[in-house]
């Protein structure tokens, strides 16, 4: 998360900065508020910027809480019991920390919210090795095809019916960093958030097999040849996306930003655990996230209801609503 800014300014001023974001007022209206002023007053009255503040790492920018955290918490709070909300965002943007805060803040407001990551459902070690064999980035996991989408679907259906489900526990440190499962845990909640970088992604027109975001190195022949494999691998996930009651996407204004985010994340991991990816491995992993799926297909399977466009400094630059 970016550096700590302006915490000495009144909370109302921090919240008021949201007025400057194109589309933010429409988001507030979609969340059921009569006006932006009503939304600002509601969160100022309960000191929303300080809600579950211990769940944020030191250095969280209050603008991130105001423009991303509070609207998303609003969405969760207004959703009926047994609602499943999808959250799609590239690694490194702060998605995991955001979800941890949503869970803690929701608890303060009397709601039991749990977060389910696509990462929980990586295939067991040997199956994962087989599924990832031959990908041009030598990615050990992360891309479509590395998860047990059927198990994920069954777990979410069980939760929808019973309010509880078992999810796998995946330890990324095992097998020299390639990861493996280490059992299961029971999950119980009123509402669930399903998070992952390609939540909502779907098949694309054949003409887009070579599509690439601006600012990135052109696709290699091996990458281009592997894209149809990725598209086939996405098919089992579509039944999962159909369970979603809503989908929010944190979308970088340019995919080239993802490498900078991943470098920051890698540095933090080095400081906290003493281990991190080598630069070449980091670049290769990031490349697989940037190019394995055409950017236009990231929400082709299940269109996002809310898209927050986020710049390199993790500031929301624009809000887009479905149909807007």
N, C-alpha and C positions, 0 to 999 in steps of 0.2 A: 504494500500500500504506500501511496506517496507521502511526502513529508508533511508533518504537522503544520497547519497554517491557521492563523487568525482565531485561535480558540479564546482569546481575550475579548473578542467582539461579542456583542449580545447575540443570543441564540436567534432572536427574531431577524437580525440582519443576515445571519447565515441562511436561514430558511428563505428569506426574501430573494436571495440570489437565484433561486429556482425560477423566478419570474423571467429571467434573462434567457432561459433555455427554450429554443423554438419547440413548440409542441407540448411543453410541460403542462400548460393550462388545459389542453385537451385531455391529457392523461388524468388530471385531477377530476375533470368532469366525468370521464369514463369510470372513475372509481366511485362516483356517486355524490360528489360534493357539489353544492350549488355554485360555489365560486372558489377561486384560488385563495381568496381572503379567508374563507371558511377553513380550507385545508391548513393554511398557515397558522390560523388561530388555534385549531385543534392540537397541532403538534407543539406549538409554543406553550400552550396551557399545561401540557403534561411533560414538558421538557424532553421532547423526543430525541434531541441530539445527545442527551445523556443516558437514554434508556439502554440498560445492559451494556454500559460503556466498557466494562471490564472484558467483554467478549472481543473487543477490537484490539489489535496489537498497538503498541505505542507508535504514534505517527499517523493514525488515521486522519484523513482530511474531513472536517465536518461537512464539506460540500458533497462528499461521497455518501455520507449518511443521509443528508437531506434529499439529494436528487435520485438516489438509487435505493438505499435501505428503507427509508420511510414509505415511499410508494409501494415497494414490494411487500412490506409488512402490512400495509393497508389491504393489498390484494389478498394476502393470506387470511387476514382477520375477517374480511368480508365473504370469504368462500365458505360454503356450507360444510358440515362434517363429512369426512371421507372424500374430500376433494384432493385431486392430484394435480399439482402445478409443475410444469416443466421450466427449467432454467438452463438455457444454452449460453455458453461463454467460452472463449478460448482460454487455455491454461495461462496462468500468470497475471490475469487481470484482477484477481482478488475475489473470485467466485466462491472458493471454499470458505474463506473468512467471512464473506457476506452471509453465506448459508448458516455458519455457526452463530453469527449474530442474530439472524432471523429466528433461529431456534430458541436462543436465550431471551430475546426480546419478546417473542410470542409467549414464553412461559411467564414473563412478568405481567402479561396481559391476560393470563388465565387460559392459554391455549397450549395443547400438547402437539407440537410440530416436530417431525423428524425429517431428516434429509437422507435420501438414497442416491448414491453416486453410481454412475455407470461403472466406475472403477471397481466397485464391490463385486461385480459379476464377470470379471476376467475369467477366462477358462483356466482350469487346473494346469499346472506346469507343462506336462508332456503334450496335452491337447493344444495349449497355447503355442508351444514351439512349432507344432505341425501346422496350425492355422496361419502363423506368421511367416512360415518358410517361403522364400522367394519374393518378398516385397522389396522394392528397389531401395528403400531407406534402411533396410535391415532393422526396422522398428521391432522391439520385443513385444510391444503391446500398444494399445491406445487407439489404433485405427479400427474402422468397422471390420468385424470378423474376429476380433480378439475377445469378444464377450459371449456369454451364454444367454442370448436374447430370449430363448424359450424359458429358461429358469427365471429371468427377470420378469417376463410376462406373468408367469404363474405366481410369483411372489406378490406382484402388485394386485393381481386378481384376488389372491387370498386376503390381502390387507383390505381391499375394497369390500369384501364380504364379511370379514371378521374383525377388522381393526388391528390385527397383528399379522406378522409374517416373519419368516426366517430369511436372513440375508447372509451371503458368504462373507467371510473375513479374508481379505487378500493382503498379504505382506509383500510390499514391493522390494524389500531388502533381501529377500531370499533368492537363491540360485544366482548369486553374483549380480544382483540387481535386476534380474529378469522377472522375479516375483513368483509367488505361488499362494494357493489357498491354505489357510490354517484353521479351518473350522467354520462355524456359523454363529450368529447371534440373533436373539429375538428382538424384533422391533415392534413397538406399540405406539400409536399416535392417532390424533383426531384428523390431522391433515399431513400430507406428504409433499415434499419437493423432490423431484427427480432432476439431478443436475449432471451435466456432461457437455463436452465441447460440441458434439454433433447431435444433441437432442433435437428432434424435428427434421433431420436431414432425410432426403428422399431421392428417388431416381431422377435422372435428368435426361433431356433430349440428347440424342447421339451427337448432334452438332456442337454440344457443349463439352464433349470429352476433352477438347484441347483448351477450354476456357481457363484463363489464369488472371488473378488479380494483378493490377498494375503495380509496378515497383518490384516484382519478383523475377528471378531468373527464369527464362523459358523452360517449359517442361522438357525433360530429356526423353529420348525414345522409350527407355524403360519405364519412366513414370507415366507416359502417355499410354503405353501398352497395359499398364496395371490398373488404370482407372476403371475399365469395365469390370475388373475383379472387385474393386471397391463397391461399385454400383450393385453387383450381385450380392455382395455381403450385406448391403444395407436392407435388403428385402425383409429379413426376419424381424428387424426393428420396427417396421411399420405398424405392426399390431400393438406394440408398446405405445407408440406415439398416439394411436387412436384412443388410448385410455385417458390421455391428458385432458383435463378440464380447462386448461389454459397454458399458454407458453409465452415466456418472456425471453428475450435475447439481448445479451450485452454484446454488441457488435463493434469491433475496432474500426475506426474510420479508414484504416488501411491495414491489410494483413502483415505488412512488413513490420508493424509495431510489435507483433507477437514475439519476435526474437529478443527485443529489448526487455519485454516483460519476463520472458523465460530466463534471461541472464540475471535479472534482479532476483527472481525466485531461486535460482541456482545459488547465487551468492548468499542468500538468507539461509538456505539449507546447509551450505558450507559452514557458516557461522554457528548454526544451531547444533549440527550433528557431526561436523568435522569431515563430512563426505559430500561430494557433489559430482555431477557429470563433467567429463572433460569437454573442452570447448567444441571439438569436432563432433562428439556425440550429441551435444546440446544442439548444435546447428542442424544435424541430420534429423533429430527428433522433431525439431521445430519445422523443418521443411516438410515432413510428413503431414503435420497439422495444416500447413498452409496450402498444400497442393493436392492432397489425396482426394479431396472433394471440391468440385467447382464452387466458388463462393456463392453463386446464385442458388445452388442446390442445398445449402446448409439448412434452410427451412422449407425445402420443397415438399417434404413428406407431410408436414403439419405446419401450416403457415403461423408465424408468430403473431400473437395478439398485441404485444408491445415490444418494440425494438428501441433500445437505448444505444445511441451511437457514442462511442467512447474514444477519446483521443489518446495519444501516447502518454500523456500525464494522468490518465484515468479520470478525465473530466468529461461529464456528459455534454455533448455538443448539440444533440438533437434527440427528440422523442418522436417516434413514428408509431401510429396505431394501425391495426388491420383495417383495410378499406380506406385509409386516409390518404 
